[in-house]
């Protein structure tokens, strides 16, 4: 029971201090943006760019799963301690989704975008996993640009329909990872 009380206290803290968690997520976005800009320097080490890009992809995957966890908990009507975790994540879901998009964007740019830009070429996905990843990235962009109060008010019922694309994105991400050599 002591563990449950601790979780309740943590949940209460995260809900009452949403602004602090929001600032932390914003800091992470800015910090990773700074690292990304450093990787773009002409003297950047290409192998480091690749490893950093892969790391951001893995991190994006973890954060993305945090964004979809509350929906899974709600859909399967899970009871108990896990519900408290869902409440914590739900109160920060939009910011985590935005963080996910930035991580995916930097993952894509470091692995494909920047090398093609440096070579003066246009990126055209060749491998199946690249095509699937590029499609998932574009759908995530649509989710990203509609992750604000203005879009919710203007799109009304369409907002919900658009954000159901996350179910498609989950499968695309799964296939993207499964098909990587």
N, C-alpha and C positions, 0 to 999 in steps of 0.2 A: 504494500500500500504506500510505502514511503516513495517508491519510484513513481507511482502514479501522481502523488502530490507534487513531486518535483516537476513532472511534465506539465501539470496544471499551472504551476508557477511560471514555468518557461513560456507556456502558451500565453498566459496573462501578460508577461513582460513584452513578448513580441507584438502582441496586439496593442498594448498601451503605448509602446514606443515604435510605432510603425515608421515615424519620420526618421528615426535613427537607422533602422534597417534599410529604409529607402535611400538614405545618404550613403550607407555602406555599399549598396549595390551600385549607386551612381559612381562612387569612388572606384570600385572595381572596373566599371566600364571605362572611366577616364584613365586609370592605370594601364589597363590592357591596350587602350588606344595609344598611349605613350610608348609602350613597348613595340607596338605595331609600327609606329612612326620611326622608331629607332631601327627596326628591321629593314625599313625602306631606304636607309642611308646607302649611298653608293658603295661604301666600304663594308657593308653588311656581309656576314659570312653566310653563304648560300645554304650550307648544311644546317646551320643554326635556324635559318628561316624555315626550313622544312620541318625540323624537329619541333619548333615553336608552333608552326601551323598544325601539325598533328596533335600536339598537346591541347591546343585551343579547340580542335574538333572533339576530342574526348571530353574536355570540360563542358563544351556545348551540349553534348549528349547527356551528361549528368544533370545539368541545369534544366534541360528540356524535360527530362523525366520528373524533375521536381514540379514543373509547371503542369504536367498532366496528371500527377498523383491525386490531387483533390478530386478531380472528375472521376477517376477510377474508384476512389473511396466512396464517393457519393453514389455512383452507378451500382456498385455491388453492395451497398447498404452495410458497410463494415461498421462494427460497433467496437467500443472500448478505446484503448489508448491511441490507436491509429487514427481515430477520428480527430483527436486533439492535434496530431501532426497535420492532418488535412486542413484544420482551421487555421493553423499558423501559416501554412503554405498558401492557402486561399487569400489571406490578407496581403500577400506580397506577390501574387501570381502575375500580375501585369508587368511589374518591374523585372521579375525573373524571366518572363517571356522576352522583354526588350533586351535583357542581358544575353539571352540565348541567341537572339538575332545578331547582336554585335559579335559574339564569339564565332558564330557560323560565318559571318561576313569576313572576319579576319582570317579564319581558317581557309576559306576559299581564296581570299586575296593572296595569302602567303604561299599557298600550294599551287595555285593556277594563275590568278590574276597578275600578280607582280612579275613572275617570270615571263609571261607573255608580253606584258607592257615593256619590260626591259629589252626584250628581243624585237619589239616593234611589230608584234603580230596580234591578231585577234584570236581570242580563245574560242575554239570550237570543240565541244566535248567529243572525244573519240571512243573511249571505253564506255561500256554500259554503266559501270558504277559512277562515272563522271556525268553521264546524261541524267541518271536518277538523282544524283546529288545536286546537280544544277536545277533540276525541276523542283526538288525539295526546297532549295535555297530561294527560288522565285516565289513559291507558295508562302514560305516564311516571311518574305518581304511584304506580301499582301497582308499577312497577319500583323506584321510590325507596324505598317503605316495605318492600320485601323485600330491599334491598341492605344486609344486615347478617348477621353470623354466626348470630344467633338464628333468623332466618328460614330460612337455609340448613339448619340442623339440624332445625327443626320441620317444614319443608315437604318435605324430602328430594327425591324425584323431581319433585314439583310445582314446586319452586323453578326447576329447569331449564326446565320447560314454561312457567312464567310469564315467565321472562326471554327466551324465544324470541319473545315479543311485540315485542321490539326490531326484528324483521324487518318487522313490521306498521308500527311507528312510523316506520321509515326511509321507507317509501312514503307514509305520511300526511304526514310533513314535506316530502317532495318535492312532493306535490300541494298542500299548504298554500302553499308558496313559489311554485309555478307559477301558482296561481290568484289571487295577490294582484294587484290592479289596477296 
